[in-house]
Amino acid sequence: MAWSLAPVFFVIVAHALECDGFIALRSPAHQRHALRSRRAAATTTTTIDEVRGFAEFQRENPRSDKFEVLGFDHVEFWCGDASTTCRRWAHGLGMPIVAKSDASTGNTECASYMLGTGELRFMFTAPTSVNGTGSPFPSFSGDECHSFFRTHGLAVRAVCLRVKDAREAYEASVTAGARPGSAPSTITDSAGRSSRVAEVELYGD
């Protein structure tokens, strides 16, 4: 069986949310030291100030985020039939459809359906008309979607992250070497809620 690497886009979405927190990635040397410390703690009692190297420890990571990330939003699949694909996944995973954009919402260019449960969300998108209009996604191209599906079949097209500031995240990514996908723009749903969206390319053909 032949496999191909689908081009994946990194979608940046900014909502009106605030969040603070961090994750520290430790070097192998730090991991070995932590393992030795845990083993020692099993047989001795010590305070945090007595742990070797604690006084010099700095809570920093040279590979940390260059912009504030609030969390994952969703994974988007491009396919040939969004309705059928989404309903099969919904049946198999037991997940309900929580959002949609199709002809019933004024979008005659593509159909998108999102499954969601808790923090897990999958979106399935397929073109519906060559001359359609109304897609809420500024960068969507029916021809590109058809070409993608012919080449890769059902495959991930985008990984979406929630960020504090979409423009800042977009500019930081491009400055760091990412290829720009689509510049920041604002999309609004039928309830009047808006989000600022931008795209940068990750990898693939």
C-alpha positions in Angstrom: 0.0 0.0 0.0 1.4 3.4 -1.0 1.3 6.2 1.6 1.6 9.9 0.9 2.3 12.8 3.3 -0.7 15.2 3.3 0.1 18.9 3.7 -1.0 20.0 7.1 -1.8 23.5 8.1 -1.5 24.9 11.6 -4.6 27.1 12.2 -4.4 29.8 14.8 -7.7 30.8 16.5 -8.0 33.6 19.1 -11.0 33.8 21.3 -11.7 36.2 24.2 -10.2 33.9 26.8 -7.4 34.2 29.3 -5.1 31.5 30.6 -1.8 31.2 32.4 0.4 28.2 32.8 3.5 26.5 31.4 5.1 23.2 30.7 8.8 22.7 31.2 10.7 20.3 28.9 13.7 18.9 30.7 17.0 17.7 29.2 18.1 14.1 29.6 20.5 15.2 32.3 17.7 16.8 34.2 15.7 13.6 33.8 18.5 11.4 35.1 18.9 13.8 38.0 15.2 13.6 38.8 15.3 9.8 38.6 18.2 9.7 41.1 16.3 12.1 43.3 13.2 10.0 43.3 15.2 6.9 44.2 17.0 8.7 47.0 13.6 10.0 48.3 12.5 6.4 48.7 15.1 5.8 51.4 15.7 9.3 52.9 13.8 12.4 53.8 15.0 15.7 52.5 13.6 19.2 51.9 13.3 20.8 48.4 16.2 23.2 49.3 18.5 20.3 49.9 18.0 18.8 46.4 21.2 19.1 44.4 21.0 21.9 41.9 17.7 23.4 43.1 19.3 26.7 44.1 20.5 27.2 40.5 17.3 25.9 38.8 15.7 28.3 36.3 12.2 27.8 35.1 12.9 28.4 31.5 12.9 26.5 28.2 14.7 27.6 25.1 12.2 25.6 23.0 9.1 27.1 24.6 6.2 28.7 22.8 6.9 31.9 21.0 3.3 33.0 21.6 0.6 32.2 24.2 -1.3 29.0 23.5 -4.6 28.4 25.3 -5.0 24.8 24.0 -6.1 22.6 21.1 -9.3 23.5 19.4 -9.9 20.9 16.7 -8.5 18.7 14.0 -9.9 19.2 10.5 -10.2 16.4 7.8 -10.7 17.1 4.2 -12.8 14.5 2.4 -15.1 13.8 -0.6 -18.4 13.7 1.3 -18.5 15.6 4.6 -22.0 14.5 5.6 -21.5 10.8 5.1 -18.0 10.8 6.6 -19.0 12.8 9.6 -22.0 10.6 10.4 -20.0 7.4 10.1 -17.4 8.8 12.5 -20.2 9.9 14.8 -21.7 6.4 14.8 -18.3 4.7 15.3 -17.1 7.1 18.1 -20.5 7.9 19.7 -19.9 11.6 19.3 -22.6 14.1 18.4 -22.5 16.8 15.7 -22.0 20.1 17.6 -21.5 22.6 14.7 -22.0 22.8 11.0 -21.6 25.1 8.0 -23.4 24.1 4.8 -26.1 25.2 2.4 -28.6 25.4 5.3 -26.4 28.1 6.9 -25.9 30.0 3.6 -22.6 28.3 2.6 -22.9 26.8 -0.9 -19.1 26.5 -1.4 -18.4 23.7 1.0 -19.9 21.6 3.8 -18.3 21.3 7.2 -19.5 19.3 10.2 -17.9 19.1 13.6 -18.1 16.3 16.1 -17.4 17.1 19.7 -17.3 15.7 23.2 -15.5 17.4 26.0 -12.2 18.8 24.8 -12.2 16.5 21.7 -13.4 17.9 18.3 -13.1 16.6 14.8 -14.2 18.7 11.7 -14.9 17.2 8.3 -15.0 19.5 5.2 -15.7 18.8 1.5 -16.4 21.1 -1.4 -20.1 21.2 -2.6 -20.0 23.6 -5.6 -17.3 25.0 -7.9 -19.1 28.3 -8.1 -20.5 28.3 -4.6 -20.1 31.1 -2.1 -20.5 31.8 1.6 -17.7 29.7 3.0 -16.8 31.2 6.4 -13.2 30.1 5.9 -11.3 32.8 4.0 -8.6 30.5 2.6 -10.9 27.6 1.4 -10.5 26.6 -2.2 -12.8 23.9 -3.7 -10.2 23.1 -6.4 -7.5 22.6 -3.7 -9.8 20.5 -1.6 -10.7 18.2 -4.7 -7.0 17.9 -5.5 -6.1 17.1 -1.9 -8.8 14.4 -1.7 -7.7 12.8 -5.0 -4.1 12.6 -3.8 -4.5 11.6 -0.2 -8.1 10.4 0.4 -9.6 11.2 3.8 -6.7 12.9 5.6 -6.0 15.7 8.2 -5.8 19.1 6.5 -5.4 21.3 9.6 -4.6 21.2 13.3 -6.2 24.2 15.1 -4.9 25.8 18.3 -6.5 28.4 20.4 -4.2 31.3 21.2 -4.4 34.6 23.0 -3.7 36.8 20.0 -4.0 35.3 16.4 -2.0 38.1 14.8 0.8 37.8 17.3 0.9 34.0 16.9 0.8 34.3 13.0 3.6 36.9 12.9 5.8 35.0 15.4 5.4 31.8 13.4 6.3 33.4 10.1 9.2 35.2 11.7 10.5 31.9 13.0 10.4 30.4 9.5 6.8 29.1 9.0 5.3 29.5 5.5 2.3 31.8 5.6 -1.1 30.2 4.7 -3.6 32.9 5.2 -3.2 36.2 7.1 -5.4 36.9 10.2 -9.0 37.6 9.5 -12.2 37.6 11.5 -15.1 35.1 11.0 -18.5 35.4 12.6 -21.1 32.7 13.2 -24.9 33.0 13.0 -25.1 33.9 16.7 -22.8 36.9 16.2 -19.8 35.3 17.9 -16.5 36.1 16.2 -13.1 34.6 16.1 -9.9 35.7 14.5 -8.3 33.1 12.4 -4.9 32.7 10.6 -3.0 29.8 9.0 0.6 28.8 8.6 1.8 25.7 6.8 3.4 22.8 8.7 4.7 20.1 6.4 3.8 17.9 3.5 3.7 18.3 -0.3 
